Amino acid sequence: MSDEDREIDIESDADDEDGSQAYSSEDKRAHHNALERKRRDHIKDSFHSLRDCVPQDDSKGSSTKTSRAQILRQAAEYIIRMRDKTQKNDRQIDILKKQNDELQSQVRSLQKSQAGGKAVHNSNFYDDRDDDDSESYEEETVVASPPTKRKKMKTSS
């Protein structure tokens, strides 16, 4: 009778507390083999899950069997790429937050100057534009007037 044909309880690894259950050496070996097979199957399933989680490089044929070492190497490379990408995104977020704070500060200063009745020329807004259009655009000038009425005049530059 082979180990695979036996019905072995692999859920409990310990003998009874009082030792009333005596296993023959053949039963112990079969139990050990069943536990080891279960452990190997679990490791195999874990590697398959890891392989499925990591994006595959299309240049390498997906039809070939991937070794465990390759799965681990690809997973490590993927983790490093994602860590670098996250750091790059964090730096970009910090830059955008600083720009946002600067723009909010400019808006507040413009609102304060408008509330004081001063004329404001919005040339900074157009100077900071990133587009390279050579088309003319209209600038907006606020004319000083009573706080309840404000006139806006459009002028071409």
C-alpha positions as CSV (number, residue, x, y, z in Angstrom):
1,M,0.0,0.0,0.0
2,S,1.5,3.4,-1.0
3,D,1.5,6.6,1.0
4,E,-0.9,8.2,-1.4
5,D,-3.5,5.4,-0.9
6,R,-3.7,5.8,2.8
7,E,-6.2,7.9,4.7
8,I,-4.0,10.0,6.9
9,D,-5.2,12.7,9.3
10,I,-2.9,15.5,8.4
11,E,-4.8,18.1,10.4
12,S,-3.4,17.1,13.8
13,D,0.4,16.9,14.0
14,A,0.6,15.8,17.6
15,D,-0.1,12.6,19.4
16,D,-2.8,12.5,22.1
17,E,-1.6,14.0,25.4
18,D,-1.7,10.7,27.3
19,G,0.1,8.8,24.4
20,S,-2.7,6.3,24.1
21,Q,-2.5,6.3,20.4
22,A,0.6,4.5,19.2
23,Y,1.6,4.9,15.6
24,S,3.6,2.4,13.7
25,S,6.7,3.7,12.0
26,E,4.9,3.2,8.7
27,D,2.0,5.4,9.8
28,K,4.4,8.0,11.1
29,R,6.2,8.1,7.8
30,A,3.0,8.3,5.9
31,H,1.8,11.1,8.1
32,H,5.1,13.0,7.7
33,N,4.9,12.5,3.9
34,A,1.4,13.8,3.8
35,L,2.3,16.9,5.8
36,E,5.4,17.5,3.6
37,R,3.2,17.2,0.5
38,K,0.7,19.7,1.9
39,R,3.6,22.1,2.7
40,R,5.0,21.8,-0.8
41,D,1.6,22.3,-2.4
42,H,1.1,25.4,-0.3
43,I,4.5,26.8,-1.4
44,K,3.7,26.0,-5.0
45,D,0.4,27.8,-4.7
46,S,2.0,30.8,-3.1
47,F,4.6,31.0,-6.0
48,H,1.8,30.8,-8.5
49,S,-0.1,33.6,-6.8
50,L,3.0,35.7,-6.7
51,R,3.6,35.1,-10.4
52,D,0.1,36.1,-11.2
53,C,0.4,39.3,-9.2
54,V,3.6,40.5,-10.9
55,P,3.1,42.0,-14.4
56,Q,5.0,39.9,-16.9
57,D,7.6,41.3,-19.3
58,D,6.1,40.8,-22.8
59,S,9.5,40.3,-24.4
60,K,9.9,37.1,-22.5
61,G,7.7,34.3,-23.8
62,S,4.8,33.7,-21.4
63,S,4.5,30.1,-22.8
64,T,7.8,29.1,-21.1
65,K,7.7,27.8,-17.5
66,T,8.9,30.4,-15.0
67,S,11.2,29.1,-12.3
68,R,10.8,30.1,-8.7
69,A,14.0,32.1,-8.8
70,Q,12.7,34.1,-11.8
71,I,9.4,34.7,-10.0
72,L,11.2,36.1,-7.0
73,R,13.6,38.2,-9.1
74,Q,10.7,39.6,-11.1
75,A,8.8,40.4,-7.9
76,A,11.8,42.1,-6.4
77,E,12.3,44.2,-9.6
78,Y,8.6,45.1,-9.6
79,I,8.7,46.2,-6.0
80,I,11.8,48.4,-6.7
81,R,10.1,50.0,-9.8
82,M,6.9,50.7,-7.8
83,R,8.9,52.2,-4.9
84,D,10.8,54.5,-7.3
85,K,7.5,55.4,-9.0
86,T,5.9,56.2,-5.7
87,Q,8.8,58.4,-4.6
88,K,8.7,60.2,-8.0
89,N,5.0,60.8,-7.6
90,D,5.5,62.0,-4.0
91,R,8.0,64.6,-5.2
92,Q,5.6,65.7,-8.0
93,I,2.9,66.1,-5.4
94,D,5.1,68.2,-3.2
95,I,6.0,70.4,-6.2
96,L,2.3,70.8,-7.1
97,K,1.4,71.6,-3.5
98,K,4.0,74.4,-3.4
99,Q,2.7,75.8,-6.7
100,N,-0.8,75.6,-5.4
101,D,0.2,77.5,-2.2
102,E,2.0,80.2,-4.3
103,L,-1.0,80.6,-6.5
104,Q,-3.4,80.8,-3.5
105,S,-1.1,83.4,-2.0
106,Q,-1.2,85.4,-5.3
107,V,-5.0,85.2,-5.3
108,R,-5.2,86.4,-1.7
109,S,-2.9,89.3,-2.4
110,L,-4.9,90.3,-5.6
111,Q,-8.1,90.1,-3.6
112,K,-6.6,92.3,-0.9
113,S,-5.4,94.8,-3.4
114,Q,-8.8,94.8,-5.2
115,A,-10.5,95.3,-1.9
116,G,-8.3,98.4,-1.2
117,G,-9.5,100.0,-4.5
118,K,-6.2,99.7,-6.3
119,A,-6.0,98.9,-10.0
120,V,-4.6,95.4,-10.7
121,H,-2.8,94.3,-13.8
122,N,-2.9,90.6,-14.3
123,S,0.3,90.3,-16.4
124,N,1.9,87.7,-14.0
125,F,-0.9,85.2,-14.9
126,Y,0.0,85.4,-18.6
127,D,3.7,85.5,-18.1
128,D,3.6,82.2,-16.2
129,R,1.7,80.3,-18.9
130,D,3.3,77.3,-20.3
131,D,1.9,77.4,-23.8
132,D,4.0,78.7,-26.7
133,D,1.2,80.2,-28.7
134,S,2.2,83.4,-30.4
135,E,-1.4,84.5,-30.7
136,S,-2.4,87.7,-29.1
137,Y,-4.5,87.4,-26.0
138,E,-6.5,89.8,-24.0
139,E,-5.5,90.9,-20.6
140,E,-8.0,91.8,-18.0
141,T,-7.6,95.1,-16.2
142,V,-9.7,96.0,-13.2
143,V,-10.5,99.7,-13.0
144,A,-10.6,101.3,-9.5
145,S,-14.2,102.1,-8.6
146,P,-16.4,101.9,-5.6
147,P,-16.4,98.5,-4.0
148,T,-20.0,97.8,-5.0
149,K,-19.3,98.3,-8.8
150,R,-16.3,97.2,-10.6
151,K,-15.7,97.7,-14.3
152,K,-13.7,95.3,-16.3
153,M,-12.0,96.5,-19.5
154,K,-10.5,94.2,-22.1
155,T,-7.4,95.4,-23.9
156,S,-5.3,93.8,-26.5
157,S,-1.6,93.7,-26.0
